[in-house]
Structure formats: C-alpha cells, structure tokens
Amino acid sequence: MLRVLLSAIAIFLIATFPATWLLMLFLGNLGLGLGYWGTLPLGILVSALLSGVSAPTFVVR
C-alpha cells in the first residue's frame, strides 16, 4: 500500500511538472519569486483544465 501511494505521488508530481514549470517562468517574469512548491497548487489547476479541454468529446444520440 505504501509503495502504491509513493508511486502515485511521484506520477502526480511528474504529470503536473510541465504546467508548474511554465507558471514558474511566467510568474518569475512578473517579479514574483515563487518556487516549485509555491506554484504547484496553480499548476495542478492548470493541468486539470488543460486535460479537460483537450479530452475528446463523445456525443451520445
């Protein structure tokens, strides 16, 4: 159980890294000195929004 939990956390951090890293670059240009852990909550939201927008839609008739 512990191994599965640690694996899920590692996969979650790897999956949200690109959005978080890009937000760190953007917020750094604005003068906000946020690190990875400060930007992670917003990176999680952006990753969820991007995955929801890019998901295929199915029309049931």
PDBQT receptor file of N, H, CA, C and O in Angstrom, charges set to zero:
ATOM      1  N   MET A   1       0.823  -1.192   0.000  1.00  0.00    +0.000 N 
ATOM      2  CA  MET A   1       0.000   0.000   0.000  1.00  0.00    +0.000 C 
ATOM      3  C   MET A   1       0.869   1.258   0.000  1.00  0.00    +0.000 C 
ATOM      4  O   MET A   1       0.587   2.227  -0.704  1.00  0.00    +0.000 OA
ATOM      5  N   LEU A   2       1.916   1.219   0.795  1.00  0.00    +0.000 N 
ATOM      6  H   LEU A   2       2.145   0.431   1.367  1.00  0.00    +0.000 HD
ATOM      7  CA  LEU A   2       2.803   2.380   0.864  1.00  0.00    +0.000 C 
ATOM      8  C   LEU A   2       3.532   2.592  -0.464  1.00  0.00    +0.000 C 
ATOM      9  O   LEU A   2       3.727   3.728  -0.896  1.00  0.00    +0.000 OA
ATOM     10  N   ARG A   3       3.925   1.511  -1.098  1.00  0.00    +0.000 N 
ATOM     11  H   ARG A   3       3.767   0.588  -0.747  1.00  0.00    +0.000 HD
ATOM     12  CA  ARG A   3       4.610   1.609  -2.383  1.00  0.00    +0.000 C 
ATOM     13  C   ARG A   3       3.693   2.193  -3.458  1.00  0.00    +0.000 C 
ATOM     14  O   ARG A   3       4.132   2.988  -4.288  1.00  0.00    +0.000 OA
ATOM     15  N   VAL A   4       2.432   1.802  -3.439  1.00  0.00    +0.000 N 
ATOM     16  H   VAL A   4       2.075   1.156  -2.764  1.00  0.00    +0.000 HD
ATOM     17  CA  VAL A   4       1.466   2.323  -4.405  1.00  0.00    +0.000 C 
ATOM     18  C   VAL A   4       1.230   3.809  -4.159  1.00  0.00    +0.000 C 
ATOM     19  O   VAL A   4       1.136   4.589  -5.106  1.00  0.00    +0.000 OA
ATOM     20  N   LEU A   5       1.135   4.201  -2.891  1.00  0.00    +0.000 N 
ATOM     21  H   LEU A   5       1.211   3.567  -2.122  1.00  0.00    +0.000 HD
ATOM     22  CA  LEU A   5       0.922   5.606  -2.560  1.00  0.00    +0.000 C 
ATOM     23  C   LEU A   5       2.109   6.460  -2.998  1.00  0.00    +0.000 C 
ATOM     24  O   LEU A   5       1.919   7.533  -3.570  1.00  0.00    +0.000 OA
ATOM     25  N   LEU A   6       3.312   6.004  -2.740  1.00  0.00    +0.000 N 
ATOM     26  H   LEU A   6       3.467   5.132  -2.275  1.00  0.00    +0.000 HD
ATOM     27  CA  LEU A   6       4.505   6.745  -3.158  1.00  0.00    +0.000 C 
ATOM     28  C   LEU A   6       4.608   6.820  -4.682  1.00  0.00    +0.000 C 
ATOM     29  O   LEU A   6       5.019   7.844  -5.228  1.00  0.00    +0.000 OA
ATOM     30  N   SER A   7       4.239   5.751  -5.359  1.00  0.00    +0.000 N 
ATOM     31  H   SER A   7       3.905   4.919  -4.916  1.00  0.00    +0.000 HD
ATOM     32  CA  SER A   7       4.252   5.750  -6.821  1.00  0.00    +0.000 C 
ATOM     33  C   SER A   7       3.222   6.733  -7.371  1.00  0.00    +0.000 C 
ATOM     34  O   SER A   7       3.498   7.446  -8.336  1.00  0.00    +0.000 OA
ATOM     35  N   ALA A   8       2.041   6.773  -6.767  1.00  0.00    +0.000 N 
ATOM     36  H   ALA A   8       1.816   6.194  -5.983  1.00  0.00    +0.000 HD
ATOM     37  CA  ALA A   8       1.006   7.699  -7.224  1.00  0.00    +0.000 C 
ATOM     38  C   ALA A   8       1.434   9.146  -7.014  1.00  0.00    +0.000 C 
ATOM     39  O   ALA A   8       1.173   9.995  -7.867  1.00  0.00    +0.000 OA
ATOM     40  N   ILE A   9       2.079   9.436  -5.906  1.00  0.00    +0.000 N 
ATOM     41  H   ILE A   9       2.291   8.747  -5.213  1.00  0.00    +0.000 HD
ATOM     42  CA  ILE A   9       2.558  10.796  -5.651  1.00  0.00    +0.000 C 
ATOM     43  C   ILE A   9       3.636  11.178  -6.665  1.00  0.00    +0.000 C 
ATOM     44  O   ILE A   9       3.635  12.295  -7.182  1.00  0.00    +0.000 OA
ATOM     45  N   ALA A  10       4.553  10.252  -6.948  1.00  0.00    +0.000 N 
ATOM     46  H   ALA A  10       4.553   9.345  -6.528  1.00  0.00    +0.000 HD
ATOM     47  CA  ALA A  10       5.614  10.530  -7.920  1.00  0.00    +0.000 C 
ATOM     48  C   ALA A  10       5.039  10.768  -9.313  1.00  0.00    +0.000 C 
ATOM     49  O   ALA A  10       5.469  11.690 -10.007  1.00  0.00    +0.000 OA
ATOM     50  N   ILE A  11       4.086   9.959  -9.726  1.00  0.00    +0.000 N 
ATOM     51  H   ILE A  11       3.737   9.210  -9.163  1.00  0.00    +0.000 HD
ATOM     52  CA  ILE A  11       3.461  10.131 -11.042  1.00  0.00    +0.000 C 
ATOM     53  C   ILE A  11       2.699  11.453 -11.101  1.00  0.00    +0.000 C 
ATOM     54  O   ILE A  11       2.723  12.139 -12.123  1.00  0.00    +0.000 OA
ATOM     55  N   PHE A  12       2.024  11.810 -10.010  1.00  0.00    +0.000 N 
ATOM     56  H   PHE A  12       2.004  11.253  -9.180  1.00  0.00    +0.000 HD
ATOM     57  CA  PHE A  12       1.282  13.069  -9.948  1.00  0.00    +0.000 C 
ATOM     58  C   PHE A  12       2.222  14.258 -10.094  1.00  0.00    +0.000 C 
ATOM     59  O   PHE A  12       1.922  15.191 -10.838  1.00  0.00    +0.000 OA
ATOM     60  N   LEU A  13       3.353  14.241  -9.398  1.00  0.00    +0.000 N 
ATOM     61  H   LEU A  13       3.597  13.483  -8.794  1.00  0.00    +0.000 HD
ATOM     62  CA  LEU A  13       4.301  15.351  -9.490  1.00  0.00    +0.000 C 
ATOM     63  C   LEU A  13       4.937  15.442 -10.876  1.00  0.00    +0.000 C 
ATOM     64  O   LEU A  13       5.169  16.540 -11.381  1.00  0.00    +0.000 OA
ATOM     65  N   ILE A  14       5.215  14.312 -11.481  1.00  0.00    +0.000 N 
ATOM     66  H   ILE A  14       5.026  13.419 -11.071  1.00  0.00    +0.000 HD
ATOM     67  CA  ILE A  14       5.791  14.312 -12.831  1.00  0.00    +0.000 C 
ATOM     68  C   ILE A  14       4.759  14.810 -13.847  1.00  0.00    +0.000 C 
ATOM     69  O   ILE A  14       5.108  15.532 -14.781  1.00  0.00    +0.000 OA
ATOM     70  N   ALA A  15       3.490  14.429 -13.669  1.00  0.00    +0.000 N 
ATOM     71  H   ALA A  15       3.206  13.843 -12.911  1.00  0.00    +0.000 HD
ATOM     72  CA  ALA A  15       2.448  14.845 -14.618  1.00  0.00    +0.000 C 
ATOM     73  C   ALA A  15       2.153  16.338 -14.532  1.00  0.00    +0.000 C 
ATOM     74  O   ALA A  15       1.819  16.957 -15.543  1.00  0.00    +0.000 OA
ATOM     75  N   THR A  16       2.271  16.926 -13.346  1.00  0.00    +0.000 N 
ATOM     76  H   THR A  16       2.543  16.423 -12.525  1.00  0.00    +0.000 HD
ATOM     77  CA  THR A  16       1.968  18.343 -13.200  1.00  0.00    +0.000 C 
ATOM     78  C   THR A  16       3.202  19.227 -13.364  1.00  0.00    +0.000 C 
ATOM     79  O   THR A  16       3.091  20.451 -13.299  1.00  0.00    +0.000 OA
ATOM     80  N   PHE A  17       4.367  18.634 -13.573  1.00  0.00    +0.000 N 
ATOM     81  H   PHE A  17       4.457  17.639 -13.626  1.00  0.00    +0.000 HD
ATOM     82  CA  PHE A  17       5.598  19.426 -13.663  1.00  0.00    +0.000 C 
ATOM     83  C   PHE A  17       5.617  20.404 -14.828  1.00  0.00    +0.000 C 
ATOM     84  O   PHE A  17       6.008  21.552 -14.621  1.00  0.00    +0.000 OA
ATOM     85  N   PRO A  18       5.214  20.019 -16.059  1.00  0.00    +0.000 N 
ATOM     86  CA  PRO A  18       5.306  20.995 -17.166  1.00  0.00    +0.000 C 
ATOM     87  C   PRO A  18       4.482  22.258 -16.935  1.00  0.00    +0.000 C 
ATOM     88  O   PRO A  18       4.972  23.362 -17.171  1.00  0.00    +0.000 OA
ATOM     89  N   ALA A  19       3.250  22.114 -16.481  1.00  0.00    +0.000 N 
ATOM     90  H   ALA A  19       2.852  21.217 -16.289  1.00  0.00    +0.000 HD
ATOM     91  CA  ALA A  19       2.420  23.297 -16.247  1.00  0.00    +0.000 C 
ATOM     92  C   ALA A  19       2.993  24.130 -15.103  1.00  0.00    +0.000 C 
ATOM     93  O   ALA A  19       3.000  25.359 -15.173  1.00  0.00    +0.000 OA
ATOM     94  N   THR A  20       3.466  23.475 -14.065  1.00  0.00    +0.000 N 
ATOM     95  H   THR A  20       3.461  22.477 -14.008  1.00  0.00    +0.000 HD
ATOM     96  CA  THR A  20       4.029  24.196 -12.921  1.00  0.00    +0.000 C 
ATOM     97  C   THR A  20       5.296  24.930 -13.319  1.00  0.00    +0.000 C 
ATOM     98  O   THR A  20       5.513  26.064 -12.891  1.00  0.00    +0.000 OA
ATOM     99  N   TRP A  21       6.124  24.311 -14.119  1.00  0.00    +0.000 N 
ATOM    100  H   TRP A  21       5.948  23.390 -14.467  1.00  0.00    +0.000 HD
ATOM    101  CA  TRP A  21       7.378  24.924 -14.535  1.00  0.00    +0.000 C 
ATOM    102  C   TRP A  21       7.119  26.145 -15.417  1.00  0.00    +0.000 C 
ATOM    103  O   TRP A  21       7.781  27.173 -15.270  1.00  0.00    +0.000 OA
ATOM    104  N   LEU A  22       6.159  26.032 -16.329  1.00  0.00    +0.000 N 
ATOM    105  H   LEU A  22       5.621  25.197 -16.449  1.00  0.00    +0.000 HD
ATOM    106  CA  LEU A  22       5.824  27.177 -17.177  1.00  0.00    +0.000 C 
ATOM    107  C   LEU A  22       5.220  28.315 -16.359  1.00  0.00    +0.000 C 
ATOM    108  O   LEU A  22       5.482  29.485 -16.637  1.00  0.00    +0.000 OA
ATOM    109  N   LEU A  23       4.421  27.983 -15.359  1.00  0.00    +0.000 N 
ATOM    110  H   LEU A  23       4.208  27.032 -15.132  1.00  0.00    +0.000 HD
ATOM    111  CA  LEU A  23       3.890  29.024 -14.483  1.00  0.00    +0.000 C 
ATOM    112  C   LEU A  23       5.000  29.682 -13.673  1.00  0.00    +0.000 C 
ATOM    113  O   LEU A  23       4.952  30.886 -13.425  1.00  0.00    +0.000 OA
ATOM    114  N   MET A  24       5.994  28.912 -13.260  1.00  0.00    +0.000 N 
ATOM    115  H   MET A  24       6.033  27.933 -13.461  1.00  0.00    +0.000 HD
ATOM    116  CA  MET A  24       7.135  29.491 -12.540  1.00  0.00    +0.000 C 
ATOM    117  C   MET A  24       7.864  30.488 -13.434  1.00  0.00    +0.000 C 
ATOM    118  O   MET A  24       8.262  31.554 -12.963  1.00  0.00    +0.000 OA
ATOM    119  N   LEU A  25       8.044  30.166 -14.706  1.00  0.00    +0.000 N 
ATOM    120  H   LEU A  25       7.721  29.300 -15.088  1.00  0.00    +0.000 HD
ATOM    121  CA  LEU A  25       8.698  31.080 -15.632  1.00  0.00    +0.000 C 
ATOM    122  C   LEU A  25       7.869  32.347 -15.831  1.00  0.00    +0.000 C 
ATOM    123  O   LEU A  25       8.404  33.455 -15.819  1.00  0.00    +0.000 OA
ATOM    124  N   PHE A  26       6.566  32.175 -16.012  1.00  0.00    +0.000 N 
ATOM    125  H   PHE A  26       6.131  31.274 -16.022  1.00  0.00    +0.000 HD
ATOM    126  CA  PHE A  26       5.688  33.323 -16.227  1.00  0.00    +0.000 C 
ATOM    127  C   PHE A  26       5.640  34.215 -14.993  1.00  0.00    +0.000 C 
ATOM    128  O   PHE A  26       5.786  35.433 -15.103  1.00  0.00    +0.000 OA
ATOM    129  N   LEU A  27       5.437  33.625 -13.830  1.00  0.00    +0.000 N 
ATOM    130  H   LEU A  27       5.318  32.636 -13.741  1.00  0.00    +0.000 HD
ATOM    131  CA  LEU A  27       5.357  34.417 -12.598  1.00  0.00    +0.000 C 
ATOM    132  C   LEU A  27       6.709  35.018 -12.231  1.00  0.00    +0.000 C 
ATOM    133  O   LEU A  27       6.764  36.065 -11.586  1.00  0.00    +0.000 OA
ATOM    134  N   GLY A  28       7.793  34.374 -12.631  1.00  0.00    +0.000 N 
ATOM    135  H   GLY A  28       7.749  33.524 -13.155  1.00  0.00    +0.000 HD
ATOM    136  CA  GLY A  28       9.116  34.943 -12.402  1.00  0.00    +0.000 C 
ATOM    137  C   GLY A  28       9.342  36.197 -13.223  1.00  0.00    +0.000 C 
ATOM    138  O   GLY A  28      10.005  37.132 -12.772  1.00  0.00    +0.000 OA
ATOM    139  N   ASN A  29       8.788  36.219 -14.438  1.00  0.00    +0.000 N 
ATOM    140  H   ASN A  29       8.249  35.460 -14.804  1.00  0.00    +0.000 HD
ATOM    141  CA  ASN A  29       8.895  37.418 -15.269  1.00  0.00    +0.000 C 
ATOM    142  C   ASN A  29       8.061  38.568 -14.723  1.00  0.00    +0.000 C 
ATOM    143  O   ASN A  29       8.338  39.731 -15.017  1.00  0.00    +0.000 OA
ATOM    144  N   LEU A  30       7.049  38.254 -13.934  1.00  0.00    +0.000 N 
ATOM    145  H   LEU A  30       6.824  37.309 -13.695  1.00  0.00    +0.000 HD
ATOM    146  CA  LEU A  30       6.244  39.288 -13.307  1.00  0.00    +0.000 C 
ATOM    147  C   LEU A  30       6.878  39.828 -12.031  1.00  0.00    +0.000 C 
ATOM    148  O   LEU A  30       6.382  40.790 -11.444  1.00  0.00    +0.000 OA
ATOM    149  N   GLY A  31       7.958  39.215 -11.612  1.00  0.00    +0.000 N 
ATOM    150  H   GLY A  31       8.360  38.434 -12.089  1.00  0.00    +0.000 HD
ATOM    151  CA  GLY A  31       8.657  39.679 -10.425  1.00  0.00    +0.000 C 
ATOM    152  C   GLY A  31       8.292  38.929  -9.155  1.00  0.00    +0.000 C 
ATOM    153  O   GLY A  31       8.771  39.271  -8.073  1.00  0.00    +0.000 OA
ATOM    154  N   LEU A  32       7.450  37.912  -9.274  1.00  0.00    +0.000 N 
ATOM    155  H   LEU A  32       7.061  37.635 -10.152  1.00  0.00    +0.000 HD
ATOM    156  CA  LEU A  32       7.096  37.105  -8.103  1.00  0.00    +0.000 C 
ATOM    157  C   LEU A  32       8.094  35.966  -7.993  1.00  0.00    +0.000 C 
ATOM    158  O   LEU A  32       8.223  35.169  -8.922  1.00  0.00    +0.000 OA
ATOM    159  N   GLY A  33       8.780  35.879  -6.908  1.00  0.00    +0.000 N 
ATOM    160  H   GLY A  33       8.675  36.527  -6.153  1.00  0.00    +0.000 HD
ATOM    161  CA  GLY A  33       9.820  34.866  -6.747  1.00  0.00    +0.000 C 
ATOM    162  C   GLY A  33       9.294  33.572  -6.161  1.00  0.00    +0.000 C 
ATOM    163  O   GLY A  33       9.749  33.138  -5.103  1.00  0.00    +0.000 OA
ATOM    164  N   LEU A  34       8.333  32.948  -6.844  1.00  0.00    +0.000 N 
ATOM    165  H   LEU A  34       7.963  33.301  -7.703  1.00  0.00    +0.000 HD
ATOM    166  CA  LEU A  34       7.767  31.705  -6.335  1.00  0.00    +0.000 C 
ATOM    167  C   LEU A  34       8.602  30.520  -6.787  1.00  0.00    +0.000 C 
ATOM    168  O   LEU A  34       9.090  30.487  -7.917  1.00  0.00    +0.000 OA
ATOM    169  N   GLY A  35       8.763  29.554  -5.905  1.00  0.00    +0.000 N 
ATOM    170  H   GLY A  35       8.367  29.581  -4.987  1.00  0.00    +0.000 HD
ATOM    171  CA  GLY A  35       9.458  28.329  -6.238  1.00  0.00    +0.000 C 
ATOM    172  C   GLY A  35       8.460  27.275  -6.706  1.00  0.00    +0.000 C 
ATOM    173  O   GLY A  35       7.289  27.564  -6.952  1.00  0.00    +0.000 OA
ATOM    174  N   TYR A  36       8.955  26.050  -6.820  1.00  0.00    +0.000 N 
ATOM    175  H   TYR A  36       9.906  25.815  -6.620  1.00  0.00    +0.000 HD
ATOM    176  CA  TYR A  36       8.115  24.952  -7.310  1.00  0.00    +0.000 C 
ATOM    177  C   TYR A  36       6.940  24.695  -6.382  1.00  0.00    +0.000 C 
ATOM    178  O   TYR A  36       5.810  24.552  -6.849  1.00  0.00    +0.000 OA
ATOM    179  N   TRP A  37       7.183  24.635  -5.076  1.00  0.00    +0.000 N 
ATOM    180  H   TRP A  37       8.101  24.752  -4.697  1.00  0.00    +0.000 HD
ATOM    181  CA  TRP A  37       6.125  24.294  -4.120  1.00  0.00    +0.000 C 
ATOM    182  C   TRP A  37       5.103  25.416  -3.987  1.00  0.00    +0.000 C 
ATOM    183  O   TRP A  37       3.947  25.150  -3.658  1.00  0.00    +0.000 OA
ATOM    184  N   GLY A  38       5.491  26.644  -4.231  1.00  0.00    +0.000 N 
ATOM    185  H   GLY A  38       6.431  26.860  -4.498  1.00  0.00    +0.000 HD
ATOM    186  CA  GLY A  38       4.539  27.746  -4.188  1.00  0.00    +0.000 C 
ATOM    187  C   GLY A  38       3.651  27.804  -5.417  1.00  0.00    +0.000 C 
ATOM    188  O   GLY A  38       2.520  28.286  -5.353  1.00  0.00    +0.000 OA
ATOM    189  N   THR A  39       4.166  27.312  -6.533  1.00  0.00    +0.000 N 
ATOM    190  H   THR A  39       5.085  26.921  -6.585  1.00  0.00    +0.000 HD
ATOM    191  CA  THR A  39       3.426  27.356  -7.791  1.00  0.00    +0.000 C 
ATOM    192  C   THR A  39       2.652  26.069  -8.042  1.00  0.00    +0.000 C 
ATOM    193  O   THR A  39       1.802  26.023  -8.932  1.00  0.00    +0.000 OA
ATOM    194  N   LEU A  40       2.935  25.022  -7.268  1.00  0.00    +0.000 N 
ATOM    195  H   LEU A  40       3.625  25.060  -6.545  1.00  0.00    +0.000 HD
ATOM    196  CA  LEU A  40       2.314  23.711  -7.503  1.00  0.00    +0.000 C 
ATOM    197  C   LEU A  40       0.788  23.735  -7.445  1.00  0.00    +0.000 C 
ATOM    198  O   LEU A  40       0.166  23.118  -8.309  1.00  0.00    +0.000 OA
ATOM    199  N   PRO A  41       0.138  24.409  -6.479  1.00  0.00    +0.000 N 
ATOM    200  CA  PRO A  41      -1.335  24.388  -6.486  1.00  0.00    +0.000 C 
ATOM    201  C   PRO A  41      -1.940  24.972  -7.765  1.00  0.00    +0.000 C 
ATOM    202  O   PRO A  41      -2.908  24.427  -8.295  1.00  0.00    +0.000 OA
ATOM    203  N   LEU A  42      -1.384  26.055  -8.254  1.00  0.00    +0.000 N 
ATOM    204  H   LEU A  42      -0.597  26.497  -7.824  1.00  0.00    +0.000 HD
ATOM    205  CA  LEU A  42      -1.874  26.626  -9.504  1.00  0.00    +0.000 C 
ATOM    206  C   LEU A  42      -1.529  25.719 -10.685  1.00  0.00    +0.000 C 
ATOM    207  O   LEU A  42      -2.302  25.625 -11.638  1.00  0.00    +0.000 OA
ATOM    208  N   GLY A  43      -0.384  25.056 -10.630  1.00  0.00    +0.000 N 
ATOM    209  H   GLY A  43       0.244  25.133  -9.856  1.00  0.00    +0.000 HD
ATOM    210  CA  GLY A  43      -0.012  24.106 -11.678  1.00  0.00    +0.000 C 
ATOM    211  C   GLY A  43      -0.953  22.923 -11.739  1.00  0.00    +0.000 C 
ATOM    212  O   GLY A  43      -1.232  22.411 -12.823  1.00  0.00    +0.000 OA
ATOM    213  N   ILE A  44      -1.447  22.477 -10.591  1.00  0.00    +0.000 N 
ATOM    214  H   ILE A  44      -1.220  22.893  -9.711  1.00  0.00    +0.000 HD
ATOM    215  CA  ILE A  44      -2.418  21.379 -10.555  1.00  0.00    +0.000 C 
ATOM    216  C   ILE A  44      -3.712  21.811 -11.236  1.00  0.00    +0.000 C 
ATOM    217  O   ILE A  44      -4.292  21.057 -12.017  1.00  0.00    +0.000 OA
ATOM    218  N   LEU A  45      -4.159  23.026 -10.936  1.00  0.00    +0.000 N 
ATOM    219  H   LEU A  45      -3.688  23.638 -10.302  1.00  0.00    +0.000 HD
ATOM    220  CA  LEU A  45      -5.386  23.521 -11.561  1.00  0.00    +0.000 C 
ATOM    221  C   LEU A  45      -5.233  23.674 -13.072  1.00  0.00    +0.000 C 
ATOM    222  O   LEU A  45      -6.134  23.316 -13.830  1.00  0.00    +0.000 OA
ATOM    223  N   VAL A  46      -4.104  24.200 -13.502  1.00  0.00    +0.000 N 
ATOM    224  H   VAL A  46      -3.372  24.491 -12.886  1.00  0.00    +0.000 HD
ATOM    225  CA  VAL A  46      -3.866  24.385 -14.939  1.00  0.00    +0.000 C 
ATOM    226  C   VAL A  46      -3.778  23.030 -15.633  1.00  0.00    +0.000 C 
ATOM    227  O   VAL A  46      -4.304  22.871 -16.735  1.00  0.00    +0.000 OA
ATOM    228  N   SER A  47      -3.129  22.056 -15.015  1.00  0.00    +0.000 N 
ATOM    229  H   SER A  47      -2.701  22.184 -14.120  1.00  0.00    +0.000 HD
ATOM    230  CA  SER A  47      -3.049  20.718 -15.612  1.00  0.00    +0.000 C 
ATOM    231  C   SER A  47      -4.433  20.102 -15.746  1.00  0.00    +0.000 C 
ATOM    232  O   SER A  47      -4.737  19.476 -16.762  1.00  0.00    +0.000 OA
ATOM    233  N   ALA A  48      -5.273  20.272 -14.732  1.00  0.00    +0.000 N 
ATOM    234  H   ALA A  48      -5.025  20.780 -13.907  1.00  0.00    +0.000 HD
ATOM    235  CA  ALA A  48      -6.633  19.726 -14.795  1.00  0.00    +0.000 C 
ATOM    236  C   ALA A  48      -7.449  20.421 -15.875  1.00  0.00    +0.000 C 
ATOM    237  O   ALA A  48      -8.200  19.768 -16.601  1.00  0.00    +0.000 OA
ATOM    238  N   LEU A  49      -7.309  21.738 -15.989  1.00  0.00    +0.000 N 
ATOM    239  H   LEU A  49      -6.699  22.268 -15.400  1.00  0.00    +0.000 HD
ATOM    240  CA  LEU A  49      -8.041  22.467 -17.025  1.00  0.00    +0.000 C 
ATOM    241  C   LEU A  49      -7.582  22.071 -18.422  1.00  0.00    +0.000 C 
ATOM    242  O   LEU A  49      -8.404  21.889 -19.320  1.00  0.00    +0.000 OA
ATOM    243  N   LEU A  50      -6.277  21.938 -18.608  1.00  0.00    +0.000 N 
ATOM    244  H   LEU A  50      -5.609  22.086 -17.879  1.00  0.00    +0.000 HD
ATOM    245  CA  LEU A  50      -5.768  21.548 -19.928  1.00  0.00    +0.000 C 
ATOM    246  C   LEU A  50      -6.192  20.131 -20.297  1.00  0.00    +0.000 C 
ATOM    247  O   LEU A  50      -6.516  19.867 -21.455  1.00  0.00    +0.000 OA
ATOM    248  N   SER A  51      -6.195  19.227 -19.338  1.00  0.00    +0.000 N 
ATOM    249  H   SER A  51      -5.933  19.442 -18.397  1.00  0.00    +0.000 HD
ATOM    250  CA  SER A  51      -6.601  17.857 -19.655  1.00  0.00    +0.000 C 
ATOM    251  C   SER A  51      -8.098  17.791 -19.938  1.00  0.00    +0.000 C 
ATOM    252  O   SER A  51      -8.533  16.981 -20.757  1.00  0.00    +0.000 OA
ATOM    253  N   GLY A  52      -8.887  18.623 -19.279  1.00  0.00    +0.000 N 
ATOM    254  H   GLY A  52      -8.533  19.280 -18.613  1.00  0.00    +0.000 HD
ATOM    255  CA  GLY A  52     -10.326  18.639 -19.537  1.00  0.00    +0.000 C 
ATOM    256  C   GLY A  52     -10.659  19.238 -20.886  1.00  0.00    +0.000 C 
ATOM    257  O   GLY A  52     -11.587  18.785 -21.556  1.00  0.00    +0.000 OA
ATOM    258  N   VAL A  53      -9.920  20.241 -21.288  1.00  0.00    +0.000 N 
ATOM    259  H   VAL A  53      -9.165  20.609 -20.744  1.00  0.00    +0.000 HD
ATOM    260  CA  VAL A  53     -10.167  20.898 -22.574  1.00  0.00    +0.000 C 
ATOM    261  C   VAL A  53      -9.701  20.018 -23.732  1.00  0.00    +0.000 C 
ATOM    262  O   VAL A  53     -10.340  19.979 -24.784  1.00  0.00    +0.000 OA
ATOM    263  N   SER A  54      -8.598  19.318 -23.539  1.00  0.00    +0.000 N 
ATOM    264  H   SER A  54      -8.079  19.349 -22.685  1.00  0.00    +0.000 HD
ATOM    265  CA  SER A  54      -8.026  18.539 -24.630  1.00  0.00    +0.000 C 
ATOM    266  C   SER A  54      -8.612  17.124 -24.724  1.00  0.00    +0.000 C 
ATOM    267  O   SER A  54      -8.273  16.381 -25.645  1.00  0.00    +0.000 OA
ATOM    268  N   ALA A  55      -9.476  16.749 -23.794  1.00  0.00    +0.000 N 
ATOM    269  H   ALA A  55      -9.751  17.353 -23.046  1.00  0.00    +0.000 HD
ATOM    270  CA  ALA A  55     -10.085  15.407 -23.826  1.00  0.00    +0.000 C 
ATOM    271  C   ALA A  55     -11.076  15.320 -24.982  1.00  0.00    +0.000 C 
ATOM    272  O   ALA A  55     -11.767  16.288 -25.296  1.00  0.00    +0.000 OA
ATOM    273  N   PRO A  56     -11.136  14.166 -25.598  1.00  0.00    +0.000 N 
ATOM    274  CA  PRO A  56     -12.111  14.021 -26.692  1.00  0.00    +0.000 C 
ATOM    275  C   PRO A  56     -13.538  14.039 -26.151  1.00  0.00    +0.000 C 
ATOM    276  O   PRO A  56     -13.803  13.582 -25.039  1.00  0.00    +0.000 OA
ATOM    277  N   THR A  57     -14.426  14.562 -26.936  1.00  0.00    +0.000 N 
ATOM    278  H   THR A  57     -14.211  14.934 -27.840  1.00  0.00    +0.000 HD
ATOM    279  CA  THR A  57     -15.821  14.616 -26.523  1.00  0.00    +0.000 C 
ATOM    280  C   THR A  57     -16.604  13.545 -27.274  1.00  0.00    +0.000 C 
ATOM    281  O   THR A  57     -16.352  13.273 -28.448  1.00  0.00    +0.000 OA
ATOM    282  N   PHE A  58     -17.540  12.957 -26.584  1.00  0.00    +0.000 N 
ATOM    283  H   PHE A  58     -17.744  13.177 -25.630  1.00  0.00    +0.000 HD
ATOM    284  CA  PHE A  58     -18.394  11.947 -27.184  1.00  0.00    +0.000 C 
ATOM    285  C   PHE A  58     -19.829  12.448 -27.177  1.00  0.00    +0.000 C 
ATOM    286  O   PHE A  58     -20.349  12.869 -26.144  1.00  0.00    +0.000 OA
ATOM    287  N   VAL A  59     -20.454  12.398 -28.333  1.00  0.00    +0.000 N 
ATOM    288  H   VAL A  59     -20.031  12.056 -29.172  1.00  0.00    +0.000 HD
ATOM    289  CA  VAL A  59     -21.835  12.816 -28.440  1.00  0.00    +0.000 C 
ATOM    290  C   VAL A  59     -22.691  11.561 -28.500  1.00  0.00    +0.000 C 
ATOM    291  O   VAL A  59     -22.552  10.740 -29.406  1.00  0.00    +0.000 OA
ATOM    292  N   VAL A  60     -23.577  11.425 -27.522  1.00  0.00    +0.000 N 
ATOM    293  H   VAL A  60     -23.690  12.092 -26.785  1.00  0.00    +0.000 HD
ATOM    294  CA  VAL A  60     -24.459  10.260 -27.472  1.00  0.00    +0.000 C 
ATOM    295  C   VAL A  60     -25.811  10.674 -28.015  1.00  0.00    +0.000 C 
ATOM    296  O   VAL A  60     -26.426  11.628 -27.538  1.00  0.00    +0.000 OA
ATOM    297  N   ARG A  61     -26.267   9.936 -29.030  1.00  0.00    +0.000 N 
ATOM    298  H   ARG A  61     -25.767   9.161 -29.418  1.00  0.00    +0.000 HD
ATOM    299  CA  ARG A  61     -27.552  10.261 -29.648  1.00  0.00    +0.000 C 
ATOM    300  C   ARG A  61     -28.515   9.116 -29.471  1.00  0.00    +0.000 C 
ATOM    301  O   ARG A  61     -29.657   9.195 -29.923  1.00  0.00    +0.000 OA
TER     302      ARG A  61
